[in-house]
C-alpha cells in the first residue's frame, strides 16, 4: 500500500509540474510558425553545448518539429496543434526539456511579429522595448531576446541559451 501511495504522489507531482510549465503555446494559428524551415541549434546549458538540426514543417492544422543530433539520429519529434504540443523523445536524448526548447524557438521565430495577442492567449506577460523582448509566466522570467544578438534567445528558468543558424534549402 505504501508503494502505491508513493507512486501516486510521484505521478501527481509530475502532473502538477507539467501544468506549471513555462512552455505555453498560443492556441491561435496566427501565432504558429508561418513557413517551413531548417535550422541548426547550438543549445548551451551550463558548460555543455549541444548541437541539433531542427526541421519545422507547417500545414493548415499543425506544425511538426523534428530534431536530429549531429550524426542524424532523431532526438525528439513534436506536433503543435491548437496550442497543444505532443512530444516524443528518444531515450538517448540528453538536453534541455524539448518542450521548452521548442517553445523558445517558436517565440524566437515570432520575435518580428506583433506579440501581444499571442502572449495574452498563452497566459504570458510581455515586456518589449525597441531592442529587446522578454516573456514571463506568473511573474517569473521565461524567455529573453536582445537585438544585439539577434540569432540567440535565452531560457532563464532552465539556464539555457540557444543560438539559431538558419540553413538555406
NUZALUM-987641 format. One line per 2 residues: their letters; for each residue x, y, z of N, C-alpha, C. Coordinates in steps of 0.02 Angstrom, whole numbers, plus 32768, in hexadecimal, padded with zeros to 4 digits. Layout:
N
A = X,Y,Z,X,Y,Z,X,Y,Z  ...
***
This chain:
169
XX = 8029,7FC4,8000,8000,8000,8000,802B,803F,8000  8063,803D,8027,8090,8077,802A,80AE,8086,7FE6
XX = 80BF,8052,7FC0,80DC,805A,7F7D,80A9,807A,7F4E  806B,8067,7F54,8036,8084,7F29,802E,80CE,7F39
XX = 802E,80E0,7F79,8028,8127,7F8C,8063,814F,7F73  809F,8133,7F7A,80DB,8156,7F63,80D9,8160,7F18
XX = 80C3,812D,7EF4,80BD,8132,7EAB,8089,8166,7E96  8051,8167,7EBA,801D,8198,7EAC,8035,81DF,7EBA
XX = 8058,81E9,7EF0,8074,822B,7F00,80A6,8242,7ECB  80D0,8214,7EB4,8100,8224,7E7F,80DB,8238,7E3F
XX = 80A7,8212,7E2D,8081,8221,7DF1,8060,8266,7DF6  8043,8275,7E2F,8021,82B5,7E39,8054,82EE,7E35
XX = 808F,82E5,7E53,80C1,831B,7E50,80DA,8326,7E09  80E2,82F0,7DE2,80F6,82F8,7D9C,80BF,831C,7D75
XX = 8080,8309,7D81,8048,8328,7D60,8044,8372,7D71  804C,8383,7DB0,804A,83CA,7DC4,8084,83F1,7DA7
XX = 80BF,83D4,7DA5,80F7,83F8,7D87,80ED,8402,7D3D  80CD,83D3,7D1B,80BE,83DC,7CD4,808B,8413,7CCA
XX = 805B,8419,7CF8,8028,844D,7CF2,8045,8493,7CFE  807A,8498,7D24,8097,84D9,7D33,80D2,84E9,7D04
XX = 80DB,84C2,7CD1,8112,84CD,7CA3,810D,8511,7C81  8146,852D,7C71,8147,856D,7C4D,813A,8563,7C02
XX = 8139,8525,7BEB,812F,8517,7BA4,80E6,851D,7B92  80CD,855A,7B92,8087,8567,7B82,8084,8587,7B3C
XX = 806A,8560,7B0D,8063,8577,7AC8,8020,8599,7AC0  801D,85C9,7A93,7FDD,85E9,7A83,7FB2,85BA,7A5B
XX = 7F72,85B6,7A69,7F46,858B,7A41,7F35,85A7,79FD  7F45,85E6,79F1,7F35,8606,79B1,7F64,85EE,797A
XX = 7F46,85DC,7942,7F6E,85C8,7908,7F9A,8600,78EE  7F86,863F,78FA,7FAE,8678,78E4,7FEF,867E,790C
XX = 7FF3,865B,7944,802E,865F,796F,805D,8623,7966  804E,85F9,7935,807A,85C0,7926,80A9,85D4,78EE
XX = 80E2,85B1,78E7,810F,85C0,78B0,80EB,85BE,786D  80F8,85EF,7843,80D4,85F5,7804,80F4,85CF,77CA
XX = 8135,85C2,77CE,8158,85A2,7796,8180,8567,77AF  818D,8539,7780,81B8,8500,778F,8200,8518,7794
XX = 8228,84F7,77BE,826D,850C,77C4,8298,84D3,77DF  82D9,84DC,77D5,830B,84B0,77F4,833F,84DE,7813
XX = 834F,84D1,7852,8380,84F9,7876,83AF,84CC,789D  83E9,84E8,78AC,8418,84C7,78D9,8412,84EB,791C
XX = 8408,84C5,7951,8405,84E1,7994,8443,84CE,79BB  8462,84FF,79DA,8498,84F2,7A0A,847A,8503,7A4E
XX = 846E,84CF,7A76,844C,84D6,7AB6,8480,84D4,7AED  848A,850D,7B0D,84BB,8511,7B44,8495,850B,7B86
XX = 84AB,84DC,7BAE,848D,84D1,7BF0,84C6,84C3,7C20  84D5,84F4,7C4A,8510,84ED,7C75,854F,84EF,7C4A
XX = 857A,84BF,7C54,85B8,84BB,7C2D,85B0,8494,7BEC  8577,8474,7BE3,856D,8449,7BA9,854C,846F,7B70
XX = 855F,845D,7B33,853D,8476,7AF7,8527,8439,7ACE  84E7,8437,7ABF,84CB,8401,7A97,84B5,841E,7A54
XX = 84C7,83FB,7A1E,84B5,8411,79DB,847D,83E5,79C1  8449,8406,79A7,840F,83E3,798B,83FE,8401,7947
XX = 83E5,83D8,791B,83C8,83EE,78DC,837D,83EA,78E6  835A,8421,78DD,8312,8424,78E9,82ED,8434,78A8
XX = 82C1,8408,7895,8297,8411,785A,8250,8421,7872  8233,8456,7856,81EF,846A,7867,81C5,846B,7827
XX = 818C,8449,7829,815F,8449,77EF,8119,845A,7807  80F9,8487,77E3,80B7,84A0,77F7,8083,848C,77C3
XX = 8049,8475,77DB,800F,8469,77B1,7FD7,8496,77CB  7F9C,8490,77AF,7F65,84BA,77C5,7F54,84B1,780F
XX = 7F58,8474,7827,7F41,8465,786A,7F78,845C,789E  7FB6,8452,7889,7FEA,8442,78BA,802F,8455,78A1
XX = 805E,8455,78D1,80A4,845E,78C3,80C9,8422,78DE  80F5,8404,78B5,811B,83CA,78CA,8164,83DE,78D0
XX = 8183,83C9,7908,81CA,83D6,7915,81EE,8393,7919  8229,838F,78F9,8253,8353,78FE,829A,836B,790D
XX = 82B7,8351,7944,82FB,8364,7958,8329,8328,7951  8361,8333,792F,8394,82FF,7925,83D5,8315,7946
XX = 83FD,82E5,795C,843F,82F7,7977,8470,82FE,793D  84AF,8307,794D,84E1,8315,7919,84F0,82DA,78EB
XX = 84DC,829D,78FF,84E6,8264,78D3,84A5,824D,78B2  8470,8275,78BB,8431,8268,789A,8400,823C,78C0
XX = 840E,822E,78FF,83E0,8205,7927,83A7,8230,7942  8369,8219,793A,8330,8240,7955,8336,8246,79A1
XX = 832E,8283,79BA,8330,8290,7A01,82EB,829B,7A1E  82C1,82BF,79F9,827B,82C6,7A0C,8253,82DF,79D1
XX = 8213,82D0,79D2,81E4,82EA,79A1,81A9,8307,79C8  8189,8338,79AB,8151,8357,79CC,811F,8371,7999
XX = 80E0,8372,79AD,80AB,838E,7984,8087,83C2,79AD  8082,83FF,7992,805F,8436,79B3,801F,8443,798D
XX = 7FE6,843C,79B1,7FA4,8448,7993,7F78,8469,79C8  7F5B,84A2,79B7,7F2E,84C7,79E3,7F4E,84D6,7A27
XX = 7F8E,84E5,7A26,7FB1,84F8,7A63,7FC7,84BE,7A8E  7FBA,8480,7A79,7FCD,8444,7A9E,8007,8422,7A7B
XX = 803A,8410,7AA1,8075,83EF,7A86,8075,83A6,7A99  8076,8379,7A68,807D,8331,7A73,80C6,8321,7A62
XX = 80E9,8302,7A91,8131,82FA,7A8B,8145,82B1,7A94  8174,829A,7A6B,8193,8259,7A74,81DE,8264,7A77
XX = 81FD,824B,7AAC,8245,8255,7AB8,8269,8213,7AB5  82A3,8213,7A94,82CE,81D8,7A94,82E7,81CB,7ADA
XX = 82EC,818D,7AEF,8308,817F,7B31,8351,8193,7B36  8372,819E,7AFE,83B8,81B2,7AFD,83C2,81FE,7B01
XX = 838B,8224,7AFB,8391,826D,7AFC,83A4,8285,7B41  83D8,82AE,7B43,83EF,82CE,7B81,83F6,8318,7B72
XX = 83CB,833F,7B8E,83CF,8387,7B82,8395,83AA,7BA3  838E,83EA,7B91,8356,8410,7BAC,8314,83EF,7B9A
XX = 82E1,83FB,7BC2,829E,83E1,7BB5,828A,83F4,7B6E  827C,83C3,7B42,826B,83D3,7AFD,822F,8401,7AF6
XX = 81FE,83FB,7B23,81C3,8426,7B1E,81D7,846F,7B29  8201,847B,7B5A,8218,84C0,7B68,8245,84D9,7B30
XX = 8270,84AE,7B16,829C,84C1,7ADF,8273,84D5,7AA2  8240,84AE,7A90,8216,84BE,7A57,81EB,84FB,7A64
XX = 81D4,8502,7AA1,81AD,853D,7AB5,81D8,857C,7AAA  8216,857A,7AC1,8242,85B3,7AB8,8250,85C1,7A6F
XX = 825B,858C,7A48,8268,8594,7A01,822A,85B3,79DE  81EF,859C,79F2,81B2,85B7,79D4,81AD,8603,79E1
XX = 81BB,8618,7A1F,81BA,8660,7A2E,81F1,8685,7A09  822B,8666,7A00,8262,8685,79DB,824A,8692,7993
XX = 8228,8662,7975,820F,866B,7931,81DA,86A2,792D  81B6,86AE,7963,8181,86E1,7964,819A,8726,7979
XX = 81DA,872C,7989,81F4,876A,79A7,81E9,87A8,797D  81E1,87A2,793C,81D8,87DC,7910,818E,87EA,7901
XX = 8161,87C5,7921,811A,87CF,7916,80FB,87F0,7954  80C0,880D,794D,809E,8828,7989,808F,87EF,79BA
XX = 80AA,87F3,79F5,80A7,87BB,7A24,806F,87BF,7A58  8052,87F9,7A62,8024,8801,7A9B,7FEA,87D0,7A9A
XX = 7FCA,87C6,7A61,7F91,8798,7A5E,7FA8,8750,7A6B  7FE3,873E,7A51,7FFC,86FA,7A5A,800E,86EE,7AA3
XX = 802F,871E,7AC3,8042,8713,7B09,8006,8712,7B37  7FD5,873E,7B2A,7F99,873E,7B53,7F74,86FC,7B4F
XX = 7F6C,86E1,7B13,7F48,86A1,7B0B,7F6E,8667,7B29  7FB0,866E,7B33,7FD8,8639,7B52,7FE0,8644,7B9D
XX = 7FC4,867B,7BB8,7FC9,8688,7BFF,800D,86A1,7C15  8030,86C2,7BE8,8073,86DB,7BF6,8072,8727,7BFC
XX = 80A2,8742,7C22,80AA,878A,7C27,80E3,879F,7BF8  80D5,87D2,7BD0,8104,87EA,7B9E,8121,882D,7BB5
XX = 8164,8832,7BB1,8186,8872,7BBB,81B1,887C,7B7E  81A2,88B1,7B58,81C4,88BD,7B18,81DE,8904,7B15
XX = 821D,890A,7B01,823A,894C,7AF4,824E,894E,7AAB  826E,8984,7A96,8284,898A,7A51,82BB,8956,7A41
XX = 82DE,893D,7A74,8316,8910,7A67,8312,88CC,7A8A  82DE,88C0,7AB0,82DA,887F,7AD2,8291,886A,7ADE
XX = 828A,882A,7AE9,8249,880D,7AF8,8254,87DA,7B30  8229,87DD,7B62,822B,87AA,7B96,81E4,8792,7BA4
XX = 81DF,8752,7BB3,81A0,8733,7BC5,81A6,8717,7C0B  8170,871D,7C31,816E,8702,7C74,812E,86DA,7C7D
XX = 8131,86A9,7CA9,80F7,8681,7CBB,80F0,8685,7D06  80B8,869C,7D1D,80AA,86A5,7D65,80E2,86CE,7D86
XX = 80F9,8702,7D63,812A,8730,7D7D,8172,8718,7D7A  817D,86DA,7D62,81C1,86C0,7D5D,81DA,86C5,7D15
XX = 8216,86E3,7D0B,8232,86E9,7CC7,8239,86A4,7CA7  8220,869E,7C69,8220,865D,7C47,8246,865D,7C05
XX = 8249,8696,7BE3,8268,869A,7BA1,8281,86E1,7B97  82BB,86E7,7B76,82D7,872A,7B6B,82FA,872B,7B28
XX = 82F1,8762,7B03,8312,876E,7AC3,832B,87B5,7AC2  8367,87C0,7AA6,8385,8802,7AA2,839C,880E,7A5B
XX = 838C,8848,7A3E,839F,8858,79F9,83EB,885A,79F0  8411,8864,7A26,845A,8865,7A21,8475,881F,7A0E
XX = 844F,87EB,7A1D,8461,87A6,7A09,8422,8784,79ED  8410,8799,79B0,83CF,8786,7993,83C6,873B,7987
XX = 83FC,8716,7981,83F6,86CE,7973,83F3,86A4,79B2  83EB,86C3,79EC,83E9,869E,7A2C,83AA,86AE,7A52
XX = 8398,867F,7A7D,8365,868B,7AAF,837A,8667,7AEF  8365,8683,7B27,8376,8667,7B68,8338,8648,7B88
XX = 8343,8613,7BAD,830F,85F1,7BD4,8325,85F5,7C1D  8319,862D,7C3F,8334,8639,7C82,8323,8604,7CB6
XX = 82E6,85EA,7CB5,82D4,85B8,7CE8,82FB,8577,7CE0  830F,8567,7CA3,8334,852A,7C97,8380,8537,7C96
XX = 8394,8576,7C99,83DB,8587,7C95,83F7,8578,7C50  83CF,8581,7C1D,83E5,8570,7BD9,83E8,85AD,7BAB
XX = 8415,85A8,7B7B,841A,85D9,7B45,841D,85B2,7B04  83F5,85C8,7AD3,83F0,85A4,7A93,8404,85D3,7A5B
XX = 8433,85BD,7A32,8446,85E2,79F6,8428,85BF,79BA  8406,85E6,7990,83E2,85CB,7957,8406,85E0,7917
XX = 8417,85AE,78ED,8436,85BC,78AC,8408,85A0,7876  83E3,85CC,7853,83B8,85B4,781D,83E2,8596,77E4
XX = 83C9,8560,77C8,83EB,853F,7790,83C3,854A,7751  83E5,8556,771A,83C2,8561,76DB,83B1,851E,76BC
X = 837C,851D,7696,8366,84E0,7675,8387,84D9,7633
***
